């Protein structure tokens, strides 16, 4: 009888450990991703073609989706996106002329998004001794 109770007790302990492990795994896997709106600033050297109409900005992971169309005469643009901490995104730019012809993509410019807080700097403590006389 003791052997049976010990075996049943061991089964309950094992079941409890499995339940705890599954619960722990579930809570870890449900951790929230940190998402923030970030502003990206892009700069480039302007093209010199006389029939230049503008530029198109693309996310390399979605090369057929134009993120922004920038008029000729502009050498900078900003774009606000939602980014997930730990992600990395790459972008490229094309030029297009008044006839609608589009250049090959520029080099890729990549951004890494890390929203972990940095360590505090210039942390100090001062001590003031207060003496009370009764």
PyMOL commands that set and color helices and strands:
alter all, ss='L'
color gray80, all
select helices_A, chain A and resi 2-29
alter helices_A, ss='H'
color red, helices_A
select strands_A, chain A and resi 35-43+52-59+62-71+76-84+88-97+109-112
alter strands_A, ss='S'
color yellow, strands_A
deselect
rebuild
show_as cartoon
